[in-house]
Amino acid sequence: MNISVENIDKVNAVMTAVVEPADYTEKYEKAIKDAKKKMNMPGFRPGMVPVGLIKKQFGVSILAEEVNKVLQDGLFGYIRENKINMLGEPLPTEDNNKVELKEGESFTFKFELAIAPEFEVSLTKKDKIDYYNVEVSDQMVENQVDMYRQRGGKYEKVDSYEDNDMIKGVITELDVETPVTAEDVVMLPKYFKNDDQKKLFEGVKVNDIVTFNPSVAYDNNEAELTSLLKVEKTDALNHKGEFNFQITEITRFVPGPFNQELFDSVFPGGEVKTEADFRAKVKELIADQFKKDSDYKFLLDVRKHVTKKVLEFPEEKLKKILLANTGDQAKVDAQFDKSIEELAWHLIKEKLVEQNEVKVEDEDVKNMAKEVTRMQFAQYGMLNIPDEYLENSVKEMLKKRETVDNLIDRCIEVKLGVAIKEKVTLKESTVSAEEFNKMFE
């Protein structure tokens, strides 16, 4: 097969491929023989249909299939061998629609190519890039400590009500002929929408009777009233008057004890012995998570810094390629600018990875999978996952090609971030968590 590429400009080219009979005849004849063995046609025994009849009825489609296979292998082999840095796939020109396939003839096909732009990128100490260290406040530590204690907490019955307690009792409607009444009704006055109604329950005790207005308390919320009054949803808003609530039980959530058992459950090994040590370790955990977030923000800022140089892209051709892939012009138009932005970063990142000799090993991917798994479990308060369970979860993750590709990409970005931090000048500053989070809005 004779293949040539003509460069139109720096980012556009046309590839021409001439498929000769010698390229496809042997494969075509074999395909005809294979078809003959399987052909089942009225008037002929299986496998005995004449070759001439097969070619007459199916020859063009079989020829088209074989020529296409030869063409695809030839095109991508040429692109690979000649290291053509192409964006997307070769785009067939309209001339290809005019090609008539006839056995024993040559066929000329043309394709438009979108060529990746040539550019240089380098980072040195002259490049100054922000790096944000997030301050871990005492309140953040206490909130995290409270979360750990919540896991070991329990509900206890108490005699008098305090904010956030849960109360149970009998509710009875007042001043109506047929009052609604329900037993074992549970309420959390803290979540009333009306402050005056909340105050009615301050300091109440078991067996007290409180007169209040549920409709006002819940701001006529149909779902809340249906659950509270135990009536049909269609009837809930018909009860806008006052009710008596006789308290039969008050329950309070009491956090777990701040003791060695808690320390060991969060940090196994017995190294943490005091409340001060525990808080210090919790602070380290929070700081470590913020460091990962800071590194991520740093790479975003690197991306913004290096993409200030505008790369020239064959935009019209890329739009054609995207349209051929999606078939949705509106989607292409809406997402094109973002696609170009992502493409530019992809090309720049590839060059930075090469310059910094970033390599990802199997062990890196496995460790990243473990870290992702730990983070997923940590969201549910599960910090100490047994090694066996962790290994099994990682094995399942690594069975999926898409998941592995995502893990590799994360490994690359982490390693690239470390390498770039050593090359540039970091403009370090300390910010609060609130200030840091606003940077992502």
C-alpha positions in Angstrom: 0.0 0.0 0.0 1.3 3.4 -0.9 0.6 6.0 1.8 1.7 9.7 1.8 1.0 12.7 4.0 0.7 16.3 2.7 1.0 19.0 5.3 -1.5 21.8 4.7 -0.1 23.9 7.5 1.4 23.3 11.0 -1.8 21.6 12.3 -3.6 20.3 9.3 -2.6 17.5 6.9 -4.1 15.1 4.3 -3.2 11.5 4.2 -3.6 9.6 0.9 -3.6 5.8 0.8 -3.6 3.8 -2.4 -4.8 0.2 -1.9 -3.4 -2.0 -4.7 -4.8 -5.4 -5.7 -1.8 -7.1 -4.2 -2.8 -5.6 -0.8 -6.2 -7.2 -0.7 -6.6 -10.0 -3.3 -5.3 -12.9 -1.2 -7.5 -11.9 1.8 -10.5 -11.3 -0.4 -10.2 -14.7 -2.0 -9.9 -16.4 1.4 -13.0 -14.5 2.6 -14.9 -15.7 -0.5 -13.8 -19.3 0.2 -14.9 -19.0 3.9 -18.2 -17.6 2.8 -18.7 -20.5 0.4 -18.2 -23.0 3.2 -20.9 -21.4 5.3 -23.3 -20.3 2.5 -26.8 -21.9 2.6 -28.7 -20.9 -0.6 -31.9 -22.5 -2.0 -31.2 -25.0 -4.8 -27.6 -25.8 -3.6 -26.3 -28.1 -1.0 -24.6 -26.4 2.0 -21.0 -25.4 0.9 -21.7 -26.0 -2.8 -22.8 -22.5 -3.9 -20.7 -21.5 -6.9 -18.0 -18.9 -6.2 -19.3 -16.8 -9.2 -22.7 -16.6 -7.7 -21.3 -15.6 -4.3 -19.2 -12.9 -5.8 -22.2 -11.6 -7.9 -24.5 -11.3 -4.8 -22.0 -10.6 -2.0 -18.7 -9.8 -3.6 -18.9 -6.0 -3.1 -19.7 -6.2 0.6 -17.0 -8.8 1.2 -14.5 -6.8 -0.8 -15.4 -3.6 1.1 -14.8 -5.4 4.4 -11.4 -6.8 3.4 -10.3 -3.5 1.8 -11.3 -1.6 5.0 -9.3 -4.0 7.2 -6.2 -3.6 5.0 -6.7 0.2 4.9 -7.1 0.5 8.7 -4.0 -1.6 9.4 -2.0 0.4 6.9 -3.1 3.8 8.1 -2.4 3.2 11.8 0.8 1.3 11.1 2.0 4.3 9.0 1.0 6.8 11.7 2.7 4.7 14.4 5.9 4.1 12.4 6.3 7.7 11.4 5.3 9.0 14.8 2.7 11.4 13.5 1.3 13.2 16.6 -2.3 13.1 15.6 -5.4 14.4 17.5 -8.4 12.1 17.3 -8.9 9.8 14.3 -8.3 10.2 10.6 -11.4 11.9 9.1 -12.5 10.4 5.7 -12.9 13.1 3.0 -16.0 13.3 0.8 -13.9 11.9 -2.1 -14.0 8.5 -0.5 -17.8 8.3 -1.2 -17.0 8.3 -4.9 -14.7 5.3 -4.7 -16.2 2.3 -6.6 -15.0 -1.1 -5.4 -14.3 -3.5 -8.2 -12.2 -6.7 -7.8 -8.7 -6.3 -9.3 -8.6 -2.5 -9.3 -6.7 0.1 -7.2 -8.5 2.4 -4.8 -7.4 5.8 -3.5 -8.7 7.0 -0.2 -8.0 10.4 1.5 -8.2 11.4 5.1 -7.9 14.7 6.9 -5.6 14.7 9.9 -5.6 17.1 12.9 -1.9 17.4 13.9 -0.9 18.2 17.5 0.8 21.7 17.6 4.5 21.9 18.3 5.4 23.8 21.4 7.9 24.0 24.2 7.3 24.2 27.9 9.7 24.4 30.7 9.5 25.2 34.4 12.4 26.7 36.4 13.0 28.7 39.6 11.9 31.8 37.7 8.4 30.4 37.7 6.7 31.5 40.9 3.6 29.5 41.8 1.3 29.7 44.8 1.2 27.0 47.4 -1.3 27.1 50.2 -0.8 25.6 53.6 -4.2 25.1 55.3 -4.3 26.0 59.0 -5.9 23.3 61.1 -7.9 25.1 63.8 -8.6 23.8 67.3 -12.3 23.8 66.5 -11.7 21.5 63.5 -9.8 19.1 65.8 -12.6 19.2 68.4 -15.2 18.6 65.6 -13.3 15.5 64.5 -12.8 14.3 68.0 -16.6 14.7 68.6 -17.2 12.6 65.4 -15.1 9.8 66.8 -16.9 9.9 70.1 -20.2 9.9 68.3 -19.3 6.4 66.9 -19.0 5.0 70.5 -22.0 7.0 71.9 -25.4 5.8 73.1 -28.8 7.1 73.9 -29.8 7.4 77.5 -33.1 8.3 79.2 -33.1 11.5 81.2 -35.6 13.4 83.3 -35.6 16.9 81.8 -35.2 18.2 78.3 -32.2 20.0 76.9 -31.6 21.2 73.3 -31.1 18.3 70.9 -32.9 15.8 73.1 -35.6 13.5 71.6 -38.9 13.4 73.3 -41.7 10.8 73.1 -45.3 11.1 74.2 -49.0 11.3 73.5 -50.3 14.0 71.3 -54.0 15.2 71.5 -55.8 17.8 69.4 -57.7 20.5 71.3 -61.0 22.3 70.8 -62.4 20.0 68.1 -65.3 17.5 68.2 -63.3 14.5 66.9 -59.7 15.2 68.0 -56.7 13.5 66.5 -54.7 11.6 69.1 -51.6 9.4 68.7 -49.3 7.5 71.1 -45.5 7.0 71.0 -45.1 10.2 68.9 -41.4 11.2 68.7 -40.2 14.8 68.2 -37.0 16.7 68.1 -38.0 20.3 69.1 -34.6 21.6 68.0 -35.7 21.2 64.4 -38.9 23.2 64.7 -39.1 26.0 62.2 -40.6 28.4 64.7 -38.4 29.6 67.7 -41.4 30.5 69.9 -42.7 26.9 69.6 -39.2 25.6 70.5 -39.2 27.7 73.7 -42.3 26.0 74.9 -40.3 22.8 75.5 -37.3 24.4 77.3 -36.6 22.5 80.6 -39.8 20.3 80.5 -39.7 17.1 82.4 -41.2 13.6 81.9 -45.0 13.6 82.5 -45.2 17.3 81.8 -47.9 18.4 79.3 -47.0 21.0 76.8 -49.5 22.9 74.7 -48.2 23.8 71.2 -49.2 24.3 67.6 -47.6 21.6 65.3 -48.7 23.5 62.1 -46.8 26.6 63.3 -43.9 24.6 64.6 -43.3 22.8 61.3 -44.4 25.8 59.1 -47.2 23.8 57.5 -44.9 21.1 56.2 -47.2 18.4 55.0 -44.8 15.5 55.3 -43.7 16.5 58.8 -47.3 16.9 60.0 -48.4 13.6 58.4 -45.6 11.7 60.3 -46.2 13.6 63.6 -50.0 13.3 63.8 -50.1 9.9 62.1 -52.9 11.0 59.7 -53.3 10.7 56.0 -51.2 13.1 53.9 -54.4 14.6 52.4 -55.7 15.4 55.9 -52.5 16.8 57.5 -53.1 20.5 56.7 -56.6 20.4 58.2 -55.3 20.4 61.7 -54.0 23.9 62.3 -55.0 24.4 66.0 -53.3 23.6 69.2 -52.4 20.2 70.7 -51.4 18.9 74.1 -48.2 16.8 74.2 -47.8 14.6 77.3 -44.1 13.6 77.6 -43.6 10.0 78.5 -39.9 9.8 77.7 -36.9 12.0 77.1 -33.8 10.5 75.4 -30.4 12.1 75.0 -27.4 11.0 72.9 -24.3 10.8 75.1 -21.0 10.7 73.2 -18.7 7.8 74.0 -16.1 8.1 76.7 -12.8 9.9 76.0 -10.6 7.0 77.1 -7.9 4.5 76.0 -10.5 2.4 74.2 -11.3 5.4 72.0 -7.6 6.1 71.4 -6.9 2.5 70.3 -10.0 2.3 68.1 -8.8 5.3 66.1 -5.0 4.7 66.3 -4.3 1.1 67.0 -1.0 0.1 68.5 -1.3 1.7 71.9 1.0 4.7 71.1 -1.6 7.2 72.1 -2.0 7.4 75.8 -3.4 10.9 76.6 -6.1 13.2 75.4 -3.4 15.7 74.3 -1.6 13.0 72.3 -5.0 12.0 70.7 -5.8 15.5 69.7 -2.3 15.9 68.3 -2.7 12.8 66.1 -6.1 13.9 65.0 -4.6 17.2 64.0 -1.9 15.3 61.9 -4.7 13.4 60.1 -6.5 16.5 59.2 -3.3 18.3 58.1 -2.4 15.3 56.0 -5.7 15.5 54.1 -5.3 19.2 53.6 -1.8 18.6 52.2 -3.3 16.3 49.5 -5.9 19.1 48.8 -3.1 21.7 48.7 -1.1 19.6 46.3 -4.1 19.2 44.1 -4.7 23.0 44.1 -1.0 23.5 43.3 -1.3 21.3 40.2 -4.3 23.3 39.1 -2.3 26.5 39.5 0.6 24.9 37.5 -1.9 24.1 34.8 -3.1 27.7 34.7 0.5 29.0 34.7 1.8 26.9 31.8 -1.3 27.1 29.6 -1.1 30.9 29.4 0.8 30.2 26.2 -1.9 29.8 23.6 -1.5 26.6 21.5 -2.7 26.6 17.9 -5.3 23.9 17.2 -7.1 22.9 14.0 -10.4 23.8 15.6 -12.7 23.3 12.6 -11.2 19.8 12.0 -11.5 18.9 15.6 -15.1 19.9 15.6 -15.7 17.6 12.6 -14.0 14.8 14.5 -16.1 15.4 17.6 -19.2 15.5 15.6 -18.3 12.3 13.9 -17.9 10.7 17.3 -21.0 12.1 19.0 -23.4 12.9 16.2 -24.6 15.9 18.4 -23.7 19.3 17.0 -25.3 21.2 20.0 -23.1 19.1 22.4 -20.0 19.8 20.3 -20.7 23.5 20.3 -21.4 23.6 24.0 -18.4 21.6 25.1 -15.8 22.6 22.5 -14.0 25.3 24.5 -13.7 23.0 27.5 -12.5 20.2 25.3 -9.7 22.4 23.8 -8.7 23.5 27.3 -8.5 19.8 28.4 -6.6 18.9 25.3 -4.1 21.6 25.8 -3.4 20.5 29.4 -3.2 16.8 28.3 -0.4 17.7 25.7 1.4 19.9 28.1 1.2 17.3 30.9 2.6 14.7 28.6 5.6 16.8 27.8 6.1 17.7 31.5 5.9 14.0 32.4 8.5 13.2 29.8 10.8 16.0 30.9 10.6 15.0 34.6 11.0 11.3 33.8 7.8 10.5 35.8 7.2 6.7 35.8 4.4 4.7 37.4 5.1 1.2 38.6 2.6 -1.5 39.5 3.3 -1.0 43.2 2.4 2.7 42.8 -1.0 1.8 41.3 -1.7 -0.7 44.1 -0.8 1.8 46.8 -3.0 4.4 45.2 -5.8 1.9 45.1 -5.3 1.3 48.9 -5.3 5.0 49.6 -8.6 5.5 47.6 -10.2 2.6 49.4 -9.2 3.9 52.8 -10.6 7.3 52.0 -13.9 5.8 50.9 -14.2 3.9 54.2 -13.1 6.9 56.2 -16.1 8.8 54.9 -18.2 6.4 56.9 -16.0 6.6 60.0 -14.2 3.3 59.3 -10.6 4.1 59.8 -9.0 0.8 60.6 -9.8 -1.6 57.8 -8.4 -5.1 58.2 -5.5 -5.7 55.8 -7.3 -8.8 54.3 -10.4 -6.8 53.5 -8.4 -4.0 52.1 -6.4 -6.3 49.9 -9.6 -7.9 48.5 -11.1 -4.5 47.8 -7.9 -3.5 45.9 -8.0 -6.7 43.9 -11.5 -6.0 42.8 -10.6 -2.4 41.8 -7.7 -3.6 39.7 -9.8 -5.9 37.7 -11.5 -2.9 35.9 -9.4 -1.4 33.1 -11.1 2.0 33.4 -10.4 2.1 37.2 -6.8 1.2 36.6 -6.4 3.9 34.0 -7.8 6.5 36.5 -5.5 5.2 39.3 -2.5 5.5 36.9 -3.5 9.1 36.0 -3.7 10.0 39.7 -0.3 8.5 40.4 1.1 10.5 37.5 -0.3 13.7 38.8 0.9 13.1 42.3 4.5 12.3 41.1 4.4 15.2 38.6 3.4 17.6 41.4 6.3 16.4 43.6 8.7 16.9 40.7 7.5 20.3 39.7 7.6 21.6 43.3 11.3 21.0 43.3 11.8 22.9 40.0 9.7 26.1 40.6 9.7 28.7 43.3 6.8 28.2 45.8 5.0 31.3 47.0 3.8 29.7 50.2 1.1 31.2 52.3 -1.1 29.9 55.2 -4.8 30.2 54.9 -7.9 29.1 56.8 -10.0 26.2 55.6 -12.8 28.6 54.7 -10.4 30.7 52.6 -9.0 27.6 50.9 -12.5 26.2 50.1 -13.6 29.5 48.5 -10.8 29.0 46.0 -12.7 26.1 44.4 -16.0 28.0 44.1 
